[in-house]
């Protein structure tokens, strides 16, 4: 988020470097139940981002001192693979991945009925296989599909997407160049049935009007993603049901 580049990120016709309009998100593809050894899983692509999410649990919480006698805890590990970016990322946890793991777990805690599973742990693993900006939102969107795929009771599933500002324009779903050279990035995650916000961050600067416009765009796109999340789960269950009937 340097805000400085000679690159034209949005041309005079309002078209972005990847051909999108300012209020358009990248193409999204979600598949549920892609890992047979996890209790629930999902694979998600949004533009060039490629993300895998796996869920285990509810299961006994380790380390035991983290157990909560009133509810399950959600332990999330967001990890960016060394090969996920063009400059190799140093493997292992860093401040950024610890922060992202924490905010994703906090967003998921708002929808999972954790009170049904005292002392348990629900473990969520997010692997970023390919990154092109927006991976925390992509990871959270995939993780909530994986939780639903695991059959974990939830109030709703959570879609997430960022909006921001680059080249002086308010843009939906910033790509890597727009994120690197842009002026602001605002990741948002909501509970679509109530429009409650479960994640909102902001990096950079925008006016109040620009912020409101970015938030409006991100809310609309979250509702689009929600439909794709539900469709992925329906496809998985239609396939499973067909398989069971065949047996
Ligand atoms: N990035 C990178 N190396 C890193 C961290 C991030 O190349 O160690 C890139 C990656 O493409 C990522 C983007 O920078 O998607 C934006 O990162 P940010 O921290 O804003 O999180 P994100 O937008 O992925 O949620």
Boltz pocket constraint, residues with backbone or C-beta under 6 A from the ligand:
constraints:
  - pocket:
      binder: B
      contacts: [[A, 84], [A, 85], [A, 86], [A, 87], [A, 89], [A, 96], [A, 131], [A, 132], [A, 133], [A, 134], [A, 135], [A, 136], [A, 137], [A, 176], [A, 179], [A, 185]]
      max_distance: 6.0
